[in-house]
Amino acid sequence: MKTYKIAVLPGDGIGPEIMKAAQTVLDAVSRKFNVEFNYTEADVGGVAIEKHGTALPKETVKICENSDAILFGAVGDPRYDDLPPEKKIEPVALLGLRKHFDLFANLRPSFLYPFLYRTSPLKESIVKEGFDILIVRELTSDAYFGKKVLKEDMGSDEMLYRKPEVERIAKTAFEAARKRKKYVTCVDKSNVLSSSILFRRTVTEVAKKYPDVKLDYLFIDNATTMIIKRPKDFDVMVTTNMFGDILSDEAAMLSGSLGMLPSASINEKGFGMYEPAGGSAPKMAGKNTANPIAQILSAALMLRHSFKMEKEAQAIESAVQKTLHKYRTKDIMEEGMEQVGTKEMGEKIAENIGR
């Protein structure tokens, strides 16, 4: 029996609840496909500050180093909102893990199943057929990691890109497109920013190695309008760290709920961190109302990208769709459906995997 070691980082807010639902589904995969998942839980975020004095303890990093992948819940605790910048939860925890493991590629699917079109805030005429966009965001450079200066009367952030950094994210995008509709849109601001000029130029060079994939371009301001106007026309969108942060959050809301959308952050060796697109939602914590599907589908991405278990990943995705034809959590509830809680949704999806 093949065994995989998973570092489980539930985090804050709804993180522990949605993580348990994902583990319920993974356990169903384990039973059906004769594979073993060994979970090692570790603290991250506000709960880690409370116990260890830092959002990312050394013990947590070590557990992640000794695992085959990281399954991440959510971080964010209003008790620690006033911490100084160098101690804030998200930069320390998320950026810290991304930098430590060189998780340079963030894969953020934004999709809408056609039978869920009523949950989208967009007009029926735009989304009735559904859509499926994959945003490939560079994750370890740009202004988030550039030199920072903050004084009383000025502040600056260096927006830096090097050619090899762009080459590897472009390659990731084109490889992904080859398995989809073979269409890549490069999103940048090359009419203004030097870093974007380099980004577009390099993506164009890499595209020559993929003659079977169509390449198109959009400036970021135009891209934010076009994914609302015609989301079903896009396939893979490749972009910079900052623009990807903005664009992927916008795209996530097109589906009607952040609770539906997963994400994967991976390095060149295939090691990855898998987490839902939404946050910790502290006001929902402990109420068994959060949608765990984003966490569950993040586990499916883990099987696909880090463990190379395509059949098992598809089994989870199929079980999710089957379950949604009858059961819904509060955020995507519609007339004629049966409303269930976080725990129950995980159990229903696990049951459909078993069948």
C-alpha positions as CSV (number, residue, x, y, z in Angstrom):
1,M,0.0,0.0,0.0
2,K,1.4,3.4,-1.0
3,T,1.7,5.9,1.9
4,Y,1.8,9.6,1.7
5,K,2.7,12.0,4.6
6,I,0.5,15.1,4.8
7,A,1.3,18.1,7.0
8,V,-2.2,19.3,8.2
9,L,-2.3,23.0,9.1
10,P,-5.9,23.8,10.1
11,G,-5.2,27.3,11.3
12,D,-7.8,29.8,12.5
13,G,-11.5,30.4,12.3
14,I,-13.3,27.9,10.2
15,G,-10.0,26.2,9.3
16,P,-10.3,23.3,11.7
17,E,-13.9,22.5,10.6
18,I,-13.3,22.5,6.9
19,M,-10.1,20.6,7.4
20,K,-11.9,17.8,9.2
21,A,-14.4,17.6,6.3
22,A,-11.5,17.3,3.8
23,Q,-9.9,14.5,5.9
24,T,-13.2,12.7,5.9
25,V,-13.1,12.7,2.1
26,L,-9.5,11.7,1.9
27,D,-10.2,8.8,4.3
28,A,-12.9,7.7,1.8
29,V,-10.3,7.9,-1.0
30,S,-7.9,5.8,1.1
31,R,-10.4,3.0,1.6
32,K,-11.6,2.9,-2.0
33,F,-8.2,3.1,-3.7
34,N,-6.0,1.3,-1.2
35,V,-3.7,4.1,-0.4
36,E,-2.7,5.4,3.0
37,F,-2.5,9.1,4.2
38,N,-0.6,9.8,7.3
39,Y,-1.6,13.2,8.8
40,T,0.6,15.2,11.1
41,E,-1.1,18.3,12.5
42,A,0.7,21.5,13.2
43,D,-0.1,25.1,14.4
44,V,-0.1,28.1,12.1
45,G,-1.7,31.6,12.2
46,G,-3.3,33.1,15.3
47,V,-3.5,29.8,17.1
48,A,0.3,29.5,16.7
49,I,0.9,33.0,18.1
50,E,-1.2,32.0,21.1
51,K,0.8,28.9,21.7
52,H,4.3,29.7,20.3
53,G,4.5,33.5,20.0
54,T,4.8,33.4,16.2
55,A,2.4,32.7,13.3
56,L,4.8,30.2,11.8
57,P,6.7,28.2,14.5
58,K,9.9,26.3,13.6
59,E,8.2,23.1,14.6
60,T,5.6,23.6,12.0
61,V,8.1,24.2,9.2
62,K,10.0,21.1,10.2
63,I,6.8,19.0,10.0
64,C,6.1,20.4,6.6
65,E,9.7,19.6,5.5
66,N,9.2,16.0,6.5
67,S,5.9,15.7,4.6
68,D,5.0,15.0,1.0
69,A,2.6,18.0,0.8
70,I,0.9,20.6,3.0
71,L,-2.9,20.8,3.4
72,F,-3.6,24.3,4.7
73,G,-6.8,25.6,6.2
74,A,-7.0,29.3,6.8
75,V,-5.3,32.0,8.9
76,G,-6.6,35.2,10.3
77,D,-7.5,36.2,13.9
78,P,-8.9,39.7,14.7
79,R,-7.1,39.5,18.1
80,Y,-3.8,40.1,16.3
81,D,-4.8,42.7,13.7
82,D,-2.7,45.4,15.4
83,L,0.6,43.5,15.2
84,P,3.5,45.3,13.5
85,P,4.0,44.5,9.8
86,E,6.9,42.0,10.5
87,K,4.7,40.0,12.8
88,K,1.3,40.0,11.0
89,I,-0.2,36.7,10.5
90,E,-0.6,36.4,6.8
91,P,2.9,37.7,5.7
92,V,4.6,35.6,8.4
93,A,2.6,32.4,7.8
94,L,1.7,32.3,4.1
95,L,4.6,34.3,2.6
96,G,6.9,32.5,5.0
97,L,5.9,29.0,3.8
98,R,5.9,30.1,0.1
99,K,9.4,31.5,0.4
100,H,10.8,28.6,2.4
101,F,9.6,26.0,0.0
102,D,10.0,28.2,-3.2
103,L,6.3,27.7,-4.0
104,F,6.5,29.9,-7.1
105,A,3.4,28.9,-8.9
106,N,-0.1,29.5,-7.6
107,L,-2.9,27.7,-9.4
108,R,-6.3,29.3,-8.7
109,P,-9.2,27.7,-10.5
110,S,-12.3,29.8,-10.9
111,F,-15.2,27.7,-12.2
112,L,-19.0,27.5,-12.1
113,Y,-20.8,24.3,-12.7
114,P,-23.7,25.1,-15.1
115,F,-26.3,23.7,-12.6
116,L,-25.1,26.3,-10.1
117,Y,-25.4,29.3,-12.4
118,R,-28.1,30.9,-10.1
119,T,-25.5,31.3,-7.3
120,S,-23.4,33.6,-9.4
121,P,-23.8,37.4,-9.1
122,L,-23.5,37.7,-12.8
123,K,-26.5,37.7,-15.3
124,E,-27.9,34.4,-16.4
125,S,-27.1,35.2,-20.0
126,I,-23.4,35.4,-19.1
127,V,-23.0,32.3,-16.8
128,K,-25.8,29.9,-17.7
129,E,-23.3,27.6,-19.5
130,G,-20.8,27.9,-16.7
131,F,-17.1,28.7,-17.0
132,D,-13.7,27.3,-16.1
133,I,-10.7,29.6,-15.7
134,L,-7.3,28.7,-14.3
135,I,-5.3,31.7,-13.0
136,V,-1.6,30.9,-12.8
137,R,0.0,33.5,-10.5
138,E,3.7,34.0,-9.9
139,L,4.1,33.7,-6.2
140,T,7.7,34.5,-5.0
141,S,8.6,37.8,-6.5
142,D,7.1,41.2,-7.4
143,A,6.4,44.0,-4.8
144,Y,5.5,41.5,-2.1
145,F,9.1,40.4,-1.9
146,G,11.0,43.4,-3.1
147,K,12.9,46.0,-1.1
148,K,10.5,48.0,1.2
149,V,10.9,51.5,2.6
150,L,8.5,53.0,5.1
151,K,9.1,56.5,6.6
152,E,6.9,59.0,8.3
153,D,6.3,60.9,5.0
154,M,6.9,58.2,2.3
155,G,6.7,54.5,1.5
156,S,7.9,52.4,-1.4
157,D,7.9,48.8,-2.6
158,E,10.2,47.5,-5.2
159,M,8.4,45.6,-8.0
160,L,11.2,43.3,-9.2
161,Y,11.1,40.5,-11.7
162,R,14.0,38.4,-13.1
163,K,13.8,36.6,-16.4
164,P,14.2,33.0,-14.9
165,E,11.3,33.7,-12.5
166,V,9.0,34.6,-15.4
167,E,10.2,31.7,-17.6
168,R,9.2,29.1,-15.0
169,I,5.7,30.5,-14.3
170,A,5.1,30.9,-18.1
171,K,6.1,27.2,-18.6
172,T,3.7,26.2,-15.8
173,A,0.9,28.1,-17.6
174,F,1.6,26.6,-21.0
175,E,1.9,23.1,-19.6
176,A,-1.4,23.5,-17.9
177,A,-3.1,24.9,-21.0
178,R,-2.0,21.9,-23.0
179,K,-4.2,19.7,-20.7
180,R,-7.1,22.1,-21.1
181,K,-8.3,24.3,-24.1
182,K,-4.8,25.3,-25.2
183,Y,-5.3,29.0,-24.7
184,V,-3.2,31.3,-22.5
185,T,-3.9,35.0,-21.7
186,C,-0.9,37.0,-20.4
187,V,-2.1,39.7,-18.0
188,D,0.2,42.6,-17.2
189,K,0.7,46.3,-17.2
190,S,3.4,46.6,-19.9
191,N,2.1,49.9,-21.1
192,V,3.4,51.5,-17.8
193,L,5.7,49.1,-15.8
194,S,9.1,47.9,-16.7
195,S,8.6,44.7,-14.7
196,S,5.5,44.0,-16.9
197,I,7.5,44.7,-20.1
198,L,9.9,42.0,-19.0
199,F,7.0,39.7,-18.0
200,R,5.2,40.0,-21.4
201,R,8.4,39.7,-23.4
202,T,9.5,36.6,-21.6
203,V,6.1,34.9,-21.8
204,T,6.1,35.6,-25.5
205,E,9.6,33.9,-25.8
206,V,8.4,30.8,-23.9
207,A,5.3,30.6,-26.0
208,K,7.5,29.7,-29.0
209,K,8.1,26.3,-27.4
210,Y,4.4,25.7,-27.4
211,P,3.2,26.3,-30.9
212,D,0.0,24.3,-30.2
213,V,-1.1,26.8,-27.6
214,K,-2.7,30.1,-28.5
215,L,-1.3,33.2,-26.6
216,D,-3.2,36.4,-26.1
217,Y,-2.6,39.5,-24.0
218,L,-4.6,41.8,-21.7
219,F,-3.6,44.7,-19.5
220,I,-4.7,44.1,-15.9
221,D,-7.3,46.9,-15.9
222,N,-9.0,45.4,-19.0
223,A,-8.7,41.9,-17.7
224,T,-10.7,42.7,-14.6
225,T,-13.6,43.8,-16.8
226,M,-13.4,41.1,-19.4
227,I,-13.6,38.2,-16.9
228,I,-16.9,39.7,-15.7
229,K,-18.2,40.4,-19.2
230,R,-17.1,37.1,-20.8
231,P,-15.7,34.6,-18.3
232,K,-16.4,31.5,-20.4
233,D,-14.1,32.8,-23.1
234,F,-11.0,32.3,-21.0
235,D,-8.9,29.3,-20.3
236,V,-5.5,29.9,-18.6
237,M,-4.5,33.3,-17.4
238,V,-0.8,33.9,-16.4
239,T,0.1,36.9,-14.4
240,T,2.4,38.6,-11.8
241,N,2.1,38.2,-8.1
242,M,0.3,41.4,-7.3
243,F,-2.1,41.3,-10.3
244,G,-2.7,37.6,-9.7
245,D,-3.7,38.3,-6.1
246,I,-6.3,40.8,-7.3
247,L,-7.5,39.0,-10.3
248,S,-7.9,35.6,-8.6
249,D,-10.0,37.1,-5.8
250,E,-12.2,38.8,-8.3
251,A,-12.6,35.7,-10.4
252,A,-13.4,33.6,-7.2
253,M,-16.5,35.7,-6.5
254,L,-17.9,35.1,-10.0
255,S,-18.9,31.6,-8.8
256,G,-21.0,33.1,-6.0
257,S,-19.0,31.7,-3.1
258,L,-15.4,31.6,-2.0
259,G,-16.3,28.4,-0.3
260,M,-16.3,26.6,-3.6
261,L,-12.8,27.4,-4.9
262,P,-9.5,25.6,-4.2
263,S,-5.9,26.7,-4.8
264,A,-2.5,25.0,-5.1
265,S,1.0,26.6,-4.6
266,I,3.7,24.4,-6.0
267,N,7.5,24.3,-6.5
268,E,9.6,22.9,-9.3
269,K,9.8,19.5,-7.5
270,G,6.1,19.1,-7.3
271,F,5.9,19.8,-3.5
272,G,2.9,21.9,-2.8
273,M,0.7,23.7,-0.3
274,Y,-3.0,23.3,-0.9
275,E,-5.6,25.7,0.6
276,P,-9.1,27.1,0.0
277,A,-9.4,30.5,-1.7
278,G,-11.4,32.0,1.1
279,G,-10.2,33.2,4.5
280,S,-10.7,32.2,8.1
281,A,-14.2,33.8,8.5
282,P,-13.9,34.1,12.3
283,K,-17.6,35.0,12.8
284,M,-18.6,31.6,11.3
285,A,-16.1,29.6,13.4
286,G,-17.7,26.7,15.3
287,K,-21.1,27.1,13.8
288,N,-20.9,24.2,11.3
289,T,-22.1,26.4,8.5
290,A,-19.0,27.0,6.4
291,N,-18.7,25.4,3.0
292,P,-15.9,22.9,3.0
293,I,-15.8,22.2,-0.7
294,A,-12.9,24.5,-1.4
295,Q,-10.9,22.7,1.2
296,I,-12.0,19.3,-0.2
297,L,-11.2,20.3,-3.8
298,S,-7.8,21.6,-2.6
299,A,-7.2,18.0,-1.4
300,A,-8.0,16.8,-4.9
301,L,-5.4,19.2,-6.3
302,M,-2.9,17.8,-3.8
303,L,-3.6,14.3,-5.1
304,R,-3.3,15.5,-8.7
305,H,-0.2,17.7,-8.6
306,S,2.0,16.4,-5.7
307,F,1.0,12.7,-5.6
308,K,0.2,12.2,-9.3
309,M,-3.1,10.5,-8.4
310,E,-5.3,11.6,-11.3
311,K,-8.0,9.0,-10.9
312,E,-8.4,9.6,-7.2
313,A,-8.5,13.4,-7.8
314,Q,-11.2,13.0,-10.4
315,A,-13.1,10.7,-7.9
316,I,-13.3,13.6,-5.4
317,E,-14.3,16.1,-8.1
318,S,-17.1,13.8,-9.4
319,A,-18.3,13.1,-5.9
320,V,-18.5,16.9,-5.2
321,Q,-20.7,17.5,-8.3
322,K,-22.9,14.5,-7.6
323,T,-23.5,15.7,-4.0
324,L,-24.3,19.2,-5.0
325,H,-27.3,18.0,-7.1
326,K,-29.1,17.3,-3.8
327,Y,-27.2,18.9,-0.9
328,R,-26.0,22.5,-0.3
329,T,-24.4,24.5,2.4
330,K,-26.0,27.9,3.3
331,D,-23.8,30.0,0.9
332,I,-25.0,28.2,-2.2
333,M,-28.5,27.1,-1.1
334,E,-31.3,27.1,-3.6
335,E,-34.9,26.1,-3.5
336,G,-35.5,22.4,-3.8
337,M,-32.1,21.5,-2.3
338,E,-31.4,20.1,1.2
339,Q,-29.3,22.3,3.4
340,V,-26.5,20.7,5.3
341,G,-23.6,21.8,7.6
342,T,-19.9,21.7,7.1
343,K,-19.5,18.2,8.7
344,E,-22.4,16.7,6.9
345,M,-21.3,18.0,3.5
346,G,-17.9,16.3,4.0
347,E,-19.7,13.1,4.9
348,K,-22.1,13.2,1.9
349,I,-19.2,13.7,-0.5
350,A,-17.3,10.8,1.2
351,E,-20.3,8.6,0.8
352,N,-20.4,9.3,-3.0
353,I,-16.8,8.4,-3.3
354,G,-17.5,5.1,-1.6
355,R,-20.3,4.4,-4.0
